[in-house]
């Protein structure tokens, strides 16, 4: 149920970090370890890991996850995506792209009107026109912040979606980066005259490439889900607030009449 009082607290933020940063960071560390096993022909799996080792590995995983997240933002979320599509992304296209059929034109016009009304004091109409012209997502960020401030309980699921977006984007980067890391480890472990073709190694690299592509596709899909959720939640909460205001006015008028 939507409300304006629920406090998300620190626990959801902790789980956001686990999903968005620790998981991809540990994943890349495991990939590097798997590279070493494959190159050395070893099957060694450590069974006794000390608390200190796990602590430092966790710090390394978090830092790596942060780096992967930022690299994914620069290379996939913005640059690479701009090369693939004419529109900047699902947030913009769901409202302004006439070829996007996820929502009807009536829904889009209604949403634009609500955003303009919400930002009336901040010149909402001019903002929408500028965003449409420059293909920016400023309007989306504003209603996202609005939902987080007014309806923290709504923000819980929205934060989870954000974490999933970062997770898939970072995993895509990790698997793609591991192809390069495998090559570097290969030349680090062996002399150039010792390197021979290996079907197993080729299969491993193809698996990494496939996992990178799949993770990227899921990242794009999660972006669409996130944009839809924010838009739909915005309309629902605005409707809820209007109903509350109408009830408050009706109660106030009835009390005045009774007096």
C-alpha positions as CSV (number, residue, x, y, z in Angstrom):
1,X,0.0,0.0,0.0
2,X,1.2,3.5,-0.9
3,X,1.9,5.8,2.0
4,X,4.0,8.8,2.9
5,X,5.4,7.7,6.3
6,X,7.2,4.4,5.8
7,X,11.0,4.9,6.2
8,X,13.1,2.6,4.1
9,X,15.9,2.6,6.6
10,X,19.5,1.4,6.2
11,X,18.8,-2.3,5.5
12,X,17.5,-1.7,1.9
13,X,20.5,0.4,1.2
14,X,22.7,-2.4,2.4
15,X,21.0,-4.9,0.2
16,X,21.3,-2.4,-2.7
17,X,25.1,-2.4,-2.2
18,X,25.2,-6.2,-2.0
19,X,23.3,-6.6,-5.2
20,X,24.8,-3.7,-7.2
21,X,28.4,-3.9,-6.1
22,X,29.4,-6.9,-4.0
23,X,27.9,-9.5,-6.4
24,X,29.6,-8.3,-9.6
25,X,32.8,-7.6,-7.7
26,X,33.0,-11.1,-6.3
27,X,31.9,-12.4,-9.8
28,X,35.0,-10.9,-11.4
29,X,37.3,-12.2,-8.7
30,X,35.8,-15.7,-9.3
31,X,36.3,-15.3,-13.0
32,X,39.9,-14.4,-12.6
33,X,40.4,-17.4,-10.3
34,X,38.7,-19.6,-12.9
35,X,41.0,-18.3,-15.5
36,X,44.0,-19.4,-13.4
37,X,42.6,-22.8,-12.8
38,X,41.9,-23.3,-16.6
39,X,45.4,-22.0,-17.6
40,X,47.3,-24.1,-15.0
41,X,45.1,-27.2,-15.5
42,X,44.3,-27.2,-11.8
43,X,41.1,-28.2,-9.9
44,X,42.1,-26.7,-6.6
45,X,39.2,-25.3,-4.6
46,X,40.0,-23.6,-1.3
47,X,38.0,-25.0,1.6
48,X,39.4,-23.1,4.6
49,X,39.1,-19.3,4.1
50,X,40.1,-17.2,7.0
51,X,38.0,-14.3,8.3
52,X,40.7,-11.9,7.4
53,X,41.0,-13.2,3.8
54,X,37.2,-12.9,3.4
55,X,37.3,-9.4,4.8
56,X,39.9,-8.2,2.4
57,X,38.3,-10.0,-0.5
58,X,35.0,-8.3,0.4
59,X,36.7,-4.9,0.3
60,X,38.3,-5.7,-3.0
61,X,34.9,-7.0,-4.4
62,X,33.2,-3.8,-3.3
63,X,35.8,-1.5,-4.9
64,X,35.8,-3.6,-8.1
65,X,32.0,-3.5,-8.2
66,X,32.0,0.3,-7.9
67,X,34.5,0.5,-10.8
68,X,32.5,-1.9,-12.9
69,X,29.3,0.1,-12.2
70,X,30.9,3.4,-13.2
71,X,32.6,1.9,-16.2
72,X,29.3,0.3,-17.3
73,X,27.5,3.7,-16.8
74,X,30.1,5.4,-19.1
75,X,30.4,2.7,-21.7
76,X,27.1,0.9,-21.8
77,X,24.5,3.1,-20.2
78,X,25.4,6.2,-22.3
79,X,28.0,5.9,-25.1
80,X,27.4,2.4,-26.4
81,X,23.6,2.7,-26.2
82,X,23.7,6.0,-28.1
83,X,25.4,4.2,-31.0
84,X,22.8,1.5,-31.1
85,X,19.6,3.6,-31.0
86,X,18.5,7.0,-32.2
87,X,16.7,7.8,-28.9
88,X,18.6,8.1,-25.6
89,X,16.8,5.4,-23.8
90,X,13.5,4.0,-22.4
91,X,12.8,6.9,-20.0
92,X,12.8,9.4,-22.9
93,X,11.2,7.2,-25.5
94,X,8.3,6.0,-23.3
95,X,7.0,9.6,-23.3
96,X,8.3,11.3,-26.4
97,X,8.9,8.6,-29.0
98,X,5.8,8.2,-31.2
99,X,7.1,4.8,-32.4
100,X,7.2,3.4,-28.9
101,X,4.0,1.6,-28.2
102,X,4.5,0.5,-24.6
103,X,2.0,3.3,-23.7
104,X,-0.9,4.8,-25.6
105,X,-0.7,8.5,-26.7
106,X,-3.4,9.3,-24.2
107,X,-1.3,7.9,-21.4
108,X,1.7,9.9,-22.6
109,X,-0.2,13.2,-22.8
110,X,-1.7,12.6,-19.4
111,X,1.7,11.9,-17.9
112,X,3.2,15.0,-19.5
113,X,0.4,17.1,-18.1
114,X,0.9,15.7,-14.6
115,X,4.6,16.4,-14.8
116,X,4.0,19.9,-16.0
117,X,1.5,20.5,-13.1
118,X,3.9,19.0,-10.5
119,X,6.7,21.4,-11.7
120,X,4.4,24.3,-12.3
121,X,6.5,26.7,-10.1
122,X,9.7,25.4,-11.8
123,X,8.3,26.1,-15.3
124,X,7.3,22.5,-16.0
125,X,6.1,23.1,-19.6
126,X,9.5,24.7,-20.6
127,X,11.3,21.7,-19.0
128,X,9.3,19.2,-21.0
129,X,9.9,21.1,-24.2
130,X,13.6,21.4,-23.5
131,X,13.9,17.7,-22.6
132,X,12.0,16.7,-25.7
133,X,14.3,18.8,-27.9
134,X,17.6,17.9,-26.3
135,X,16.6,14.2,-25.6
136,X,17.3,14.6,-21.9
137,X,15.8,12.6,-18.9
138,X,15.7,15.5,-16.4
139,X,11.9,15.2,-16.0
140,X,12.3,11.5,-15.1
141,X,14.9,12.2,-12.5
142,X,12.7,14.9,-10.9
143,X,9.6,12.6,-10.5
144,X,11.9,9.8,-9.3
145,X,13.2,12.1,-6.5
146,X,9.6,13.2,-5.9
147,X,8.5,9.6,-5.3
148,X,11.5,8.9,-3.1
149,X,10.7,11.9,-0.9
150,X,6.9,11.7,-0.7
151,X,6.5,7.9,-0.8
152,X,9.5,6.0,0.7
153,X,7.6,2.7,0.6
154,X,7.4,3.1,-3.2
155,X,11.1,3.8,-3.3
156,X,11.9,0.4,-1.8
157,X,11.0,-1.5,-5.0
158,X,12.4,1.3,-7.2
159,X,15.7,1.0,-5.4
160,X,15.7,-2.7,-6.0
161,X,15.1,-2.1,-9.7
162,X,18.0,0.4,-9.7
163,X,20.2,-2.3,-8.0
164,X,19.2,-4.9,-10.6
165,X,20.1,-2.4,-13.4
166,X,23.5,-1.8,-12.0
167,X,24.0,-5.5,-11.3
168,X,23.3,-6.6,-14.9
169,X,25.3,-3.7,-16.4
170,X,28.3,-4.6,-14.2
171,X,28.1,-8.3,-14.9
172,X,28.1,-7.6,-18.6
173,X,31.2,-5.5,-18.1
174,X,32.8,-8.2,-15.9
175,X,32.3,-11.0,-18.4
176,X,33.5,-8.8,-21.3
177,X,36.5,-7.7,-19.3
178,X,37.4,-11.3,-18.3
179,X,38.1,-12.0,-22.0
180,X,40.9,-9.5,-21.8
181,X,42.0,-10.6,-18.4
182,X,42.3,-14.2,-19.6
183,X,44.6,-13.1,-22.4
184,X,46.7,-11.1,-20.0
185,X,47.0,-14.1,-17.6
186,X,47.9,-16.3,-20.5
187,X,50.9,-14.2,-21.4
188,X,51.7,-13.8,-17.7
189,X,51.8,-17.5,-17.0
190,X,53.5,-18.8,-20.2
191,X,56.1,-17.8,-22.7
192,X,54.9,-17.0,-26.2
193,X,56.4,-20.2,-27.7
194,X,54.5,-22.3,-25.1
195,X,51.1,-21.0,-26.1
196,X,49.0,-23.4,-28.2
197,X,45.4,-23.5,-29.4
198,X,43.0,-24.9,-26.9
199,X,39.4,-25.8,-27.6
200,X,38.6,-25.6,-23.9
201,X,39.9,-22.0,-23.7
202,X,38.0,-21.0,-26.8
203,X,34.8,-22.4,-25.3
204,X,35.4,-20.5,-22.1
205,X,35.9,-17.2,-23.9
206,X,32.8,-17.8,-25.9
207,X,30.8,-18.5,-22.7
208,X,32.1,-15.2,-21.2
209,X,31.1,-13.4,-24.4
210,X,27.6,-15.0,-24.4
211,X,27.1,-14.2,-20.7
212,X,28.2,-10.6,-21.3
213,X,25.6,-10.2,-24.1
214,X,22.8,-11.9,-22.1
215,X,23.6,-9.6,-19.1
216,X,23.5,-6.6,-21.3
217,X,20.1,-7.6,-22.8
218,X,18.8,-8.1,-19.3
219,X,20.2,-4.7,-18.3
220,X,18.3,-3.0,-21.2
221,X,15.1,-4.9,-20.2
222,X,15.4,-3.8,-16.5
223,X,15.8,-0.2,-17.7
224,X,12.4,-0.5,-19.4
225,X,10.8,-2.1,-16.3
226,X,12.2,0.7,-14.1
227,X,11.0,3.5,-16.3
228,X,7.5,2.0,-16.5
229,X,7.3,1.5,-12.8
230,X,8.3,5.1,-12.0
231,X,5.8,6.5,-14.5
232,X,3.0,4.3,-13.3
233,X,3.8,4.9,-9.6
234,X,3.9,8.7,-10.3
235,X,0.4,8.7,-11.8
236,X,-0.9,6.5,-9.0
237,X,0.5,8.6,-6.2
238,X,-0.7,11.8,-7.8
239,X,-4.1,10.3,-8.0
240,X,-3.9,9.2,-4.4
241,X,-2.9,12.7,-3.3
242,X,-5.7,14.3,-5.3
243,X,-8.2,12.0,-3.6
244,X,-6.8,12.9,-0.2
245,X,-7.1,16.6,-1.0
246,X,-10.7,16.1,-2.2
247,X,-11.6,14.3,1.0
248,X,-9.9,16.9,3.1
249,X,-11.8,19.7,1.3
250,X,-15.1,17.8,1.7
251,X,-14.5,17.2,5.4
252,X,-13.5,20.9,5.9
253,X,-16.6,22.1,4.1
254,X,-18.9,19.8,6.0
255,X,-17.5,20.9,9.3
256,X,-17.9,24.5,8.3
257,X,-21.5,23.9,7.3
258,X,-22.2,22.2,10.7
259,X,-20.9,25.3,12.5
